[in-house]
Amino acid sequence: MTVSLILVIALMTYASRVVALVLPKAPARFRIVLDRVPPPLFASLAALSLVDGGAIAPASTLCAVGGALAVAPKGSLLWVLTGGLVGYSLGAIAF
């Protein structure tokens, strides 16, 4: 996964958040379901990134996942993305 790909994914994520701000509010029952989606979705993406073609992913990717998971309890997508980028950068420098 390249840095440019990570930036494109981040841009798409924030663009979808901006669009969500302009749309009318969803009904309360629907929002309850939507509020529970991000953690499982992030967990599945993190789990998929740990395996690369049947082998363990490179060290920089593992560091990115670790950095993102370390700040995930804050509940903010911005912190998760920042933690992942910092983890990836440290992993790329160290390994």
Phi and psi restraints in degrees (range 20) as a CNS / XPLOR table:
assign (resid 1 and name C) (resid 2 and name N)
       (resid 2 and name CA) (resid 2 and name C) 1.0 -90.6 20.0 2
assign (resid 2 and name N) (resid 2 and name CA)
       (resid 2 and name C) (resid 3 and name N) 1.0 162.9 20.0 2
assign (resid 2 and name C) (resid 3 and name N)
       (resid 3 and name CA) (resid 3 and name C) 1.0 -63.3 20.0 2
assign (resid 3 and name N) (resid 3 and name CA)
       (resid 3 and name C) (resid 4 and name N) 1.0 -38.5 20.0 2
assign (resid 3 and name C) (resid 4 and name N)
       (resid 4 and name CA) (resid 4 and name C) 1.0 -64.4 20.0 2
assign (resid 4 and name N) (resid 4 and name CA)
       (resid 4 and name C) (resid 5 and name N) 1.0 -37.3 20.0 2
assign (resid 4 and name C) (resid 5 and name N)
       (resid 5 and name CA) (resid 5 and name C) 1.0 -65.1 20.0 2
assign (resid 5 and name N) (resid 5 and name CA)
       (resid 5 and name C) (resid 6 and name N) 1.0 -41.3 20.0 2
assign (resid 5 and name C) (resid 6 and name N)
       (resid 6 and name CA) (resid 6 and name C) 1.0 -61.9 20.0 2
assign (resid 6 and name N) (resid 6 and name CA)
       (resid 6 and name C) (resid 7 and name N) 1.0 -41.9 20.0 2
assign (resid 6 and name C) (resid 7 and name N)
       (resid 7 and name CA) (resid 7 and name C) 1.0 -65.8 20.0 2
assign (resid 7 and name N) (resid 7 and name CA)
       (resid 7 and name C) (resid 8 and name N) 1.0 -38.5 20.0 2
assign (resid 7 and name C) (resid 8 and name N)
       (resid 8 and name CA) (resid 8 and name C) 1.0 -64.4 20.0 2
assign (resid 8 and name N) (resid 8 and name CA)
       (resid 8 and name C) (resid 9 and name N) 1.0 -43.5 20.0 2
assign (resid 8 and name C) (resid 9 and name N)
       (resid 9 and name CA) (resid 9 and name C) 1.0 -63.1 20.0 2
assign (resid 9 and name N) (resid 9 and name CA)
       (resid 9 and name C) (resid 10 and name N) 1.0 -41.9 20.0 2
assign (resid 9 and name C) (resid 10 and name N)
       (resid 10 and name CA) (resid 10 and name C) 1.0 -63.0 20.0 2
assign (resid 10 and name N) (resid 10 and name CA)
       (resid 10 and name C) (resid 11 and name N) 1.0 -41.6 20.0 2
assign (resid 10 and name C) (resid 11 and name N)
       (resid 11 and name CA) (resid 11 and name C) 1.0 -63.0 20.0 2
assign (resid 11 and name N) (resid 11 and name CA)
       (resid 11 and name C) (resid 12 and name N) 1.0 -43.3 20.0 2
assign (resid 11 and name C) (resid 12 and name N)
       (resid 12 and name CA) (resid 12 and name C) 1.0 -62.6 20.0 2
assign (resid 12 and name N) (resid 12 and name CA)
       (resid 12 and name C) (resid 13 and name N) 1.0 -39.4 20.0 2
assign (resid 12 and name C) (resid 13 and name N)
       (resid 13 and name CA) (resid 13 and name C) 1.0 -63.9 20.0 2
assign (resid 13 and name N) (resid 13 and name CA)
       (resid 13 and name C) (resid 14 and name N) 1.0 -48.1 20.0 2
assign (resid 13 and name C) (resid 14 and name N)
       (resid 14 and name CA) (resid 14 and name C) 1.0 -69.8 20.0 2
assign (resid 14 and name N) (resid 14 and name CA)
       (resid 14 and name C) (resid 15 and name N) 1.0 -32.4 20.0 2
assign (resid 14 and name C) (resid 15 and name N)
       (resid 15 and name CA) (resid 15 and name C) 1.0 -63.3 20.0 2
assign (resid 15 and name N) (resid 15 and name CA)
       (resid 15 and name C) (resid 16 and name N) 1.0 -40.5 20.0 2
assign (resid 15 and name C) (resid 16 and name N)
       (resid 16 and name CA) (resid 16 and name C) 1.0 -66.8 20.0 2
assign (resid 16 and name N) (resid 16 and name CA)
       (resid 16 and name C) (resid 17 and name N) 1.0 -33.6 20.0 2
assign (resid 16 and name C) (resid 17 and name N)
       (resid 17 and name CA) (resid 17 and name C) 1.0 -67.5 20.0 2
assign (resid 17 and name N) (resid 17 and name CA)
       (resid 17 and name C) (resid 18 and name N) 1.0 -39.8 20.0 2
assign (resid 17 and name C) (resid 18 and name N)
       (resid 18 and name CA) (resid 18 and name C) 1.0 -64.9 20.0 2
assign (resid 18 and name N) (resid 18 and name CA)
       (resid 18 and name C) (resid 19 and name N) 1.0 -42.4 20.0 2
assign (resid 18 and name C) (resid 19 and name N)
       (resid 19 and name CA) (resid 19 and name C) 1.0 -62.0 20.0 2
assign (resid 19 and name N) (resid 19 and name CA)
       (resid 19 and name C) (resid 20 and name N) 1.0 -39.1 20.0 2
assign (resid 19 and name C) (resid 20 and name N)
       (resid 20 and name CA) (resid 20 and name C) 1.0 -64.4 20.0 2
assign (resid 20 and name N) (resid 20 and name CA)
       (resid 20 and name C) (resid 21 and name N) 1.0 -28.7 20.0 2
assign (resid 20 and name C) (resid 21 and name N)
       (resid 21 and name CA) (resid 21 and name C) 1.0 -70.3 20.0 2
assign (resid 21 and name N) (resid 21 and name CA)
       (resid 21 and name C) (resid 22 and name N) 1.0 -28.6 20.0 2
assign (resid 21 and name C) (resid 22 and name N)
       (resid 22 and name CA) (resid 22 and name C) 1.0 -86.9 20.0 2
assign (resid 22 and name N) (resid 22 and name CA)
       (resid 22 and name C) (resid 23 and name N) 1.0 -26.5 20.0 2
assign (resid 22 and name C) (resid 23 and name N)
       (resid 23 and name CA) (resid 23 and name C) 1.0 -71.3 20.0 2
assign (resid 23 and name N) (resid 23 and name CA)
       (resid 23 and name C) (resid 24 and name N) 1.0 155.1 20.0 2
assign (resid 23 and name C) (resid 24 and name N)
       (resid 24 and name CA) (resid 24 and name C) 1.0 -65.0 20.0 2
assign (resid 24 and name N) (resid 24 and name CA)
       (resid 24 and name C) (resid 25 and name N) 1.0 156.5 20.0 2
assign (resid 24 and name C) (resid 25 and name N)
       (resid 25 and name CA) (resid 25 and name C) 1.0 -65.1 20.0 2
assign (resid 25 and name N) (resid 25 and name CA)
       (resid 25 and name C) (resid 26 and name N) 1.0 141.1 20.0 2
assign (resid 25 and name C) (resid 26 and name N)
       (resid 26 and name CA) (resid 26 and name C) 1.0 -79.3 20.0 2
assign (resid 26 and name N) (resid 26 and name CA)
       (resid 26 and name C) (resid 27 and name N) 1.0 158.8 20.0 2
assign (resid 26 and name C) (resid 27 and name N)
       (resid 27 and name CA) (resid 27 and name C) 1.0 -59.2 20.0 2
assign (resid 27 and name N) (resid 27 and name CA)
       (resid 27 and name C) (resid 28 and name N) 1.0 154.1 20.0 2
assign (resid 27 and name C) (resid 28 and name N)
       (resid 28 and name CA) (resid 28 and name C) 1.0 -58.3 20.0 2
assign (resid 28 and name N) (resid 28 and name CA)
       (resid 28 and name C) (resid 29 and name N) 1.0 -42.2 20.0 2
assign (resid 28 and name C) (resid 29 and name N)
       (resid 29 and name CA) (resid 29 and name C) 1.0 -64.9 20.0 2
assign (resid 29 and name N) (resid 29 and name CA)
       (resid 29 and name C) (resid 30 and name N) 1.0 -36.8 20.0 2
assign (resid 29 and name C) (resid 30 and name N)
       (resid 30 and name CA) (resid 30 and name C) 1.0 -70.3 20.0 2
assign (resid 30 and name N) (resid 30 and name CA)
       (resid 30 and name C) (resid 31 and name N) 1.0 -37.2 20.0 2
assign (resid 30 and name C) (resid 31 and name N)
       (resid 31 and name CA) (resid 31 and name C) 1.0 -65.1 20.0 2
assign (resid 31 and name N) (resid 31 and name CA)
       (resid 31 and name C) (resid 32 and name N) 1.0 -34.2 20.0 2
assign (resid 31 and name C) (resid 32 and name N)
       (resid 32 and name CA) (resid 32 and name C) 1.0 -60.4 20.0 2
assign (resid 32 and name N) (resid 32 and name CA)
       (resid 32 and name C) (resid 33 and name N) 1.0 -43.0 20.0 2
assign (resid 32 and name C) (resid 33 and name N)
       (resid 33 and name CA) (resid 33 and name C) 1.0 -66.2 20.0 2
assign (resid 33 and name N) (resid 33 and name CA)
       (resid 33 and name C) (resid 34 and name N) 1.0 -44.9 20.0 2
assign (resid 33 and name C) (resid 34 and name N)
       (resid 34 and name CA) (resid 34 and name C) 1.0 -64.0 20.0 2
assign (resid 34 and name N) (resid 34 and name CA)
       (resid 34 and name C) (resid 35 and name N) 1.0 -34.8 20.0 2
assign (resid 34 and name C) (resid 35 and name N)
       (resid 35 and name CA) (resid 35 and name C) 1.0 -65.1 20.0 2
assign (resid 35 and name N) (resid 35 and name CA)
       (resid 35 and name C) (resid 36 and name N) 1.0 -23.1 20.0 2
assign (resid 35 and name C) (resid 36 and name N)
       (resid 36 and name CA) (resid 36 and name C) 1.0 -91.9 20.0 2
assign (resid 36 and name N) (resid 36 and name CA)
       (resid 36 and name C) (resid 37 and name N) 1.0 -7.7 20.0 2
assign (resid 36 and name C) (resid 37 and name N)
       (resid 37 and name CA) (resid 37 and name C) 1.0 -75.3 20.0 2
assign (resid 37 and name N) (resid 37 and name CA)
       (resid 37 and name C) (resid 38 and name N) 1.0 -45.4 20.0 2
assign (resid 37 and name C) (resid 38 and name N)
       (resid 38 and name CA) (resid 38 and name C) 1.0 -54.8 20.0 2
assign (resid 38 and name N) (resid 38 and name CA)
       (resid 38 and name C) (resid 39 and name N) 1.0 -45.7 20.0 2
assign (resid 38 and name C) (resid 39 and name N)
       (resid 39 and name CA) (resid 39 and name C) 1.0 -60.2 20.0 2
assign (resid 39 and name N) (resid 39 and name CA)
       (resid 39 and name C) (resid 40 and name N) 1.0 -47.0 20.0 2
assign (resid 39 and name C) (resid 40 and name N)
       (resid 40 and name CA) (resid 40 and name C) 1.0 -64.7 20.0 2
assign (resid 40 and name N) (resid 40 and name CA)
       (resid 40 and name C) (resid 41 and name N) 1.0 -36.2 20.0 2
assign (resid 40 and name C) (resid 41 and name N)
       (resid 41 and name CA) (resid 41 and name C) 1.0 -64.1 20.0 2
assign (resid 41 and name N) (resid 41 and name CA)
       (resid 41 and name C) (resid 42 and name N) 1.0 -46.1 20.0 2
assign (resid 41 and name C) (resid 42 and name N)
       (resid 42 and name CA) (resid 42 and name C) 1.0 -63.0 20.0 2
assign (resid 42 and name N) (resid 42 and name CA)
       (resid 42 and name C) (resid 43 and name N) 1.0 -41.8 20.0 2
assign (resid 42 and name C) (resid 43 and name N)
       (resid 43 and name CA) (resid 43 and name C) 1.0 -61.5 20.0 2
assign (resid 43 and name N) (resid 43 and name CA)
       (resid 43 and name C) (resid 44 and name N) 1.0 -39.8 20.0 2
assign (resid 43 and name C) (resid 44 and name N)
       (resid 44 and name CA) (resid 44 and name C) 1.0 -68.8 20.0 2
assign (resid 44 and name N) (resid 44 and name CA)
       (resid 44 and name C) (resid 45 and name N) 1.0 -39.6 20.0 2
assign (resid 44 and name C) (resid 45 and name N)
       (resid 45 and name CA) (resid 45 and name C) 1.0 -65.3 20.0 2
assign (resid 45 and name N) (resid 45 and name CA)
       (resid 45 and name C) (resid 46 and name N) 1.0 -41.0 20.0 2
assign (resid 45 and name C) (resid 46 and name N)
       (resid 46 and name CA) (resid 46 and name C) 1.0 -64.2 20.0 2
assign (resid 46 and name N) (resid 46 and name CA)
       (resid 46 and name C) (resid 47 and name N) 1.0 -42.3 20.0 2
assign (resid 46 and name C) (resid 47 and name N)
       (resid 47 and name CA) (resid 47 and name C) 1.0 -64.9 20.0 2
assign (resid 47 and name N) (resid 47 and name CA)
       (resid 47 and name C) (resid 48 and name N) 1.0 -40.3 20.0 2
assign (resid 47 and name C) (resid 48 and name N)
       (resid 48 and name CA) (resid 48 and name C) 1.0 -66.3 20.0 2
assign (resid 48 and name N) (resid 48 and name CA)
       (resid 48 and name C) (resid 49 and name N) 1.0 -32.9 20.0 2
assign (resid 48 and name C) (resid 49 and name N)
       (resid 49 and name CA) (resid 49 and name C) 1.0 -76.3 20.0 2
assign (resid 49 and name N) (resid 49 and name CA)
       (resid 49 and name C) (resid 50 and name N) 1.0 -12.4 20.0 2
assign (resid 49 and name C) (resid 50 and name N)
       (resid 50 and name CA) (resid 50 and name C) 1.0 -77.0 20.0 2
assign (resid 50 and name N) (resid 50 and name CA)
       (resid 50 and name C) (resid 51 and name N) 1.0 -17.4 20.0 2
assign (resid 50 and name C) (resid 51 and name N)
       (resid 51 and name CA) (resid 51 and name C) 1.0 -116.7 20.0 2
assign (resid 51 and name N) (resid 51 and name CA)
       (resid 51 and name C) (resid 52 and name N) 1.0 129.8 20.0 2
assign (resid 51 and name C) (resid 52 and name N)
       (resid 52 and name CA) (resid 52 and name C) 1.0 -125.2 20.0 2
assign (resid 52 and name N) (resid 52 and name CA)
       (resid 52 and name C) (resid 53 and name N) 1.0 98.5 20.0 2
assign (resid 52 and name C) (resid 53 and name N)
       (resid 53 and name CA) (resid 53 and name C) 1.0 63.9 20.0 2
assign (resid 53 and name N) (resid 53 and name CA)
       (resid 53 and name C) (resid 54 and name N) 1.0 36.2 20.0 2
assign (resid 53 and name C) (resid 54 and name N)
       (resid 54 and name CA) (resid 54 and name C) 1.0 88.0 20.0 2
assign (resid 54 and name N) (resid 54 and name CA)
       (resid 54 and name C) (resid 55 and name N) 1.0 -7.1 20.0 2
assign (resid 54 and name C) (resid 55 and name N)
       (resid 55 and name CA) (resid 55 and name C) 1.0 -114.0 20.0 2
assign (resid 55 and name N) (resid 55 and name CA)
       (resid 55 and name C) (resid 56 and name N) 1.0 167.7 20.0 2
assign (resid 55 and name C) (resid 56 and name N)
       (resid 56 and name CA) (resid 56 and name C) 1.0 -68.3 20.0 2
assign (resid 56 and name N) (resid 56 and name CA)
       (resid 56 and name C) (resid 57 and name N) 1.0 140.4 20.0 2
assign (resid 56 and name C) (resid 57 and name N)
       (resid 57 and name CA) (resid 57 and name C) 1.0 -64.4 20.0 2
assign (resid 57 and name N) (resid 57 and name CA)
       (resid 57 and name C) (resid 58 and name N) 1.0 161.2 20.0 2
assign (resid 57 and name C) (resid 58 and name N)
       (resid 58 and name CA) (resid 58 and name C) 1.0 -59.7 20.0 2
assign (resid 58 and name N) (resid 58 and name CA)
       (resid 58 and name C) (resid 59 and name N) 1.0 158.9 20.0 2
assign (resid 58 and name C) (resid 59 and name N)
       (resid 59 and name CA) (resid 59 and name C) 1.0 -60.2 20.0 2
assign (resid 59 and name N) (resid 59 and name CA)
       (resid 59 and name C) (resid 60 and name N) 1.0 -37.2 20.0 2
assign (resid 59 and name C) (resid 60 and name N)
       (resid 60 and name CA) (resid 60 and name C) 1.0 -65.2 20.0 2
assign (resid 60 and name N) (resid 60 and name CA)
       (resid 60 and name C) (resid 61 and name N) 1.0 -35.5 20.0 2
assign (resid 60 and name C) (resid 61 and name N)
       (resid 61 and name CA) (resid 61 and name C) 1.0 -68.8 20.0 2
assign (resid 61 and name N) (resid 61 and name CA)
       (resid 61 and name C) (resid 62 and name N) 1.0 -41.0 20.0 2
assign (resid 61 and name C) (resid 62 and name N)
       (resid 62 and name CA) (resid 62 and name C) 1.0 -62.5 20.0 2
assign (resid 62 and name N) (resid 62 and name CA)
       (resid 62 and name C) (resid 63 and name N) 1.0 -39.0 20.0 2
assign (resid 62 and name C) (resid 63 and name N)
       (resid 63 and name CA) (resid 63 and name C) 1.0 -66.6 20.0 2
assign (resid 63 and name N) (resid 63 and name CA)
       (resid 63 and name C) (resid 64 and name N) 1.0 -36.5 20.0 2
assign (resid 63 and name C) (resid 64 and name N)
       (resid 64 and name CA) (resid 64 and name C) 1.0 -64.2 20.0 2
assign (resid 64 and name N) (resid 64 and name CA)
       (resid 64 and name C) (resid 65 and name N) 1.0 -44.7 20.0 2
assign (resid 64 and name C) (resid 65 and name N)
       (resid 65 and name CA) (resid 65 and name C) 1.0 -63.9 20.0 2
assign (resid 65 and name N) (resid 65 and name CA)
       (resid 65 and name C) (resid 66 and name N) 1.0 -41.9 20.0 2
assign (resid 65 and name C) (resid 66 and name N)
       (resid 66 and name CA) (resid 66 and name C) 1.0 -62.2 20.0 2
assign (resid 66 and name N) (resid 66 and name CA)
       (resid 66 and name C) (resid 67 and name N) 1.0 -43.0 20.0 2
assign (resid 66 and name C) (resid 67 and name N)
       (resid 67 and name CA) (resid 67 and name C) 1.0 -63.9 20.0 2
assign (resid 67 and name N) (resid 67 and name CA)
       (resid 67 and name C) (resid 68 and name N) 1.0 -40.9 20.0 2
assign (resid 67 and name C) (resid 68 and name N)
       (resid 68 and name CA) (resid 68 and name C) 1.0 -67.2 20.0 2
assign (resid 68 and name N) (resid 68 and name CA)
       (resid 68 and name C) (resid 69 and name N) 1.0 -41.9 20.0 2
assign (resid 68 and name C) (resid 69 and name N)
       (resid 69 and name CA) (resid 69 and name C) 1.0 -67.8 20.0 2
assign (resid 69 and name N) (resid 69 and name CA)
       (resid 69 and name C) (resid 70 and name N) 1.0 -31.4 20.0 2
assign (resid 69 and name C) (resid 70 and name N)
       (resid 70 and name CA) (resid 70 and name C) 1.0 -63.7 20.0 2
assign (resid 70 and name N) (resid 70 and name CA)
       (resid 70 and name C) (resid 71 and name N) 1.0 -34.9 20.0 2
assign (resid 70 and name C) (resid 71 and name N)
       (resid 71 and name CA) (resid 71 and name C) 1.0 -102.8 20.0 2
assign (resid 71 and name N) (resid 71 and name CA)
       (resid 71 and name C) (resid 72 and name N) 1.0 0.4 20.0 2
assign (resid 71 and name C) (resid 72 and name N)
       (resid 72 and name CA) (resid 72 and name C) 1.0 -58.2 20.0 2
assign (resid 72 and name N) (resid 72 and name CA)
       (resid 72 and name C) (resid 73 and name N) 1.0 -34.9 20.0 2
assign (resid 72 and name C) (resid 73 and name N)
       (resid 73 and name CA) (resid 73 and name C) 1.0 -61.8 20.0 2
assign (resid 73 and name N) (resid 73 and name CA)
       (resid 73 and name C) (resid 74 and name N) 1.0 -16.9 20.0 2
assign (resid 73 and name C) (resid 74 and name N)
       (resid 74 and name CA) (resid 74 and name C) 1.0 -66.2 20.0 2
assign (resid 74 and name N) (resid 74 and name CA)
       (resid 74 and name C) (resid 75 and name N) 1.0 -21.7 20.0 2
assign (resid 74 and name C) (resid 75 and name N)
       (resid 75 and name CA) (resid 75 and name C) 1.0 77.1 20.0 2
assign (resid 75 and name N) (resid 75 and name CA)
       (resid 75 and name C) (resid 76 and name N) 1.0 14.6 20.0 2
assign (resid 75 and name C) (resid 76 and name N)
       (resid 76 and name CA) (resid 76 and name C) 1.0 -115.7 20.0 2
assign (resid 76 and name N) (resid 76 and name CA)
       (resid 76 and name C) (resid 77 and name N) 1.0 128.9 20.0 2
assign (resid 76 and name C) (resid 77 and name N)
       (resid 77 and name CA) (resid 77 and name C) 1.0 -63.2 20.0 2
assign (resid 77 and name N) (resid 77 and name CA)
       (resid 77 and name C) (resid 78 and name N) 1.0 -34.6 20.0 2
assign (resid 77 and name C) (resid 78 and name N)
       (resid 78 and name CA) (resid 78 and name C) 1.0 -61.4 20.0 2
assign (resid 78 and name N) (resid 78 and name CA)
       (resid 78 and name C) (resid 79 and name N) 1.0 -43.4 20.0 2
assign (resid 78 and name C) (resid 79 and name N)
       (resid 79 and name CA) (resid 79 and name C) 1.0 -67.1 20.0 2
assign (resid 79 and name N) (resid 79 and name CA)
       (resid 79 and name C) (resid 80 and name N) 1.0 -37.8 20.0 2
assign (resid 79 and name C) (resid 80 and name N)
       (resid 80 and name CA) (resid 80 and name C) 1.0 -64.5 20.0 2
assign (resid 80 and name N) (resid 80 and name CA)
       (resid 80 and name C) (resid 81 and name N) 1.0 -44.9 20.0 2
assign (resid 80 and name C) (resid 81 and name N)
       (resid 81 and name CA) (resid 81 and name C) 1.0 -63.7 20.0 2
assign (resid 81 and name N) (resid 81 and name CA)
       (resid 81 and name C) (resid 82 and name N) 1.0 -42.3 20.0 2
assign (resid 81 and name C) (resid 82 and name N)
       (resid 82 and name CA) (resid 82 and name C) 1.0 -63.5 20.0 2
assign (resid 82 and name N) (resid 82 and name CA)
       (resid 82 and name C) (resid 83 and name N) 1.0 -44.8 20.0 2
assign (resid 82 and name C) (resid 83 and name N)
       (resid 83 and name CA) (resid 83 and name C) 1.0 -60.9 20.0 2
assign (resid 83 and name N) (resid 83 and name CA)
       (resid 83 and name C) (resid 84 and name N) 1.0 -40.3 20.0 2
assign (resid 83 and name C) (resid 84 and name N)
       (resid 84 and name CA) (resid 84 and name C) 1.0 -65.6 20.0 2
assign (resid 84 and name N) (resid 84 and name CA)
       (resid 84 and name C) (resid 85 and name N) 1.0 -42.5 20.0 2
assign (resid 84 and name C) (resid 85 and name N)
       (resid 85 and name CA) (resid 85 and name C) 1.0 -66.5 20.0 2
assign (resid 85 and name N) (resid 85 and name CA)
       (resid 85 and name C) (resid 86 and name N) 1.0 -40.5 20.0 2
assign (resid 85 and name C) (resid 86 and name N)
       (resid 86 and name CA) (resid 86 and name C) 1.0 -65.5 20.0 2
assign (resid 86 and name N) (resid 86 and name CA)
       (resid 86 and name C) (resid 87 and name N) 1.0 -43.6 20.0 2
assign (resid 86 and name C) (resid 87 and name N)
       (resid 87 and name CA) (resid 87 and name C) 1.0 -62.0 20.0 2
assign (resid 87 and name N) (resid 87 and name CA)
       (resid 87 and name C) (resid 88 and name N) 1.0 -42.3 20.0 2
assign (resid 87 and name C) (resid 88 and name N)
       (resid 88 and name CA) (resid 88 and name C) 1.0 -63.6 20.0 2
assign (resid 88 and name N) (resid 88 and name CA)
       (resid 88 and name C) (resid 89 and name N) 1.0 -44.8 20.0 2
assign (resid 88 and name C) (resid 89 and name N)
       (resid 89 and name CA) (resid 89 and name C) 1.0 -62.0 20.0 2
assign (resid 89 and name N) (resid 89 and name CA)
       (resid 89 and name C) (resid 90 and name N) 1.0 -45.7 20.0 2
assign (resid 89 and name C) (resid 90 and name N)
       (resid 90 and name CA) (resid 90 and name C) 1.0 -63.3 20.0 2
assign (resid 90 and name N) (resid 90 and name CA)
       (resid 90 and name C) (resid 91 and name N) 1.0 -39.6 20.0 2
assign (resid 90 and name C) (resid 91 and name N)
       (resid 91 and name CA) (resid 91 and name C) 1.0 -65.9 20.0 2
assign (resid 91 and name N) (resid 91 and name CA)
       (resid 91 and name C) (resid 92 and name N) 1.0 -38.3 20.0 2
assign (resid 91 and name C) (resid 92 and name N)
       (resid 92 and name CA) (resid 92 and name C) 1.0 -67.5 20.0 2
assign (resid 92 and name N) (resid 92 and name CA)
       (resid 92 and name C) (resid 93 and name N) 1.0 -36.2 20.0 2
assign (resid 92 and name C) (resid 93 and name N)
       (resid 93 and name CA) (resid 93 and name C) 1.0 -72.6 20.0 2
assign (resid 93 and name N) (resid 93 and name CA)
       (resid 93 and name C) (resid 94 and name N) 1.0 -45.1 20.0 2
assign (resid 93 and name C) (resid 94 and name N)
       (resid 94 and name CA) (resid 94 and name C) 1.0 -74.8 20.0 2
assign (resid 94 and name N) (resid 94 and name CA)
       (resid 94 and name C) (resid 95 and name N) 1.0 -34.2 20.0 2
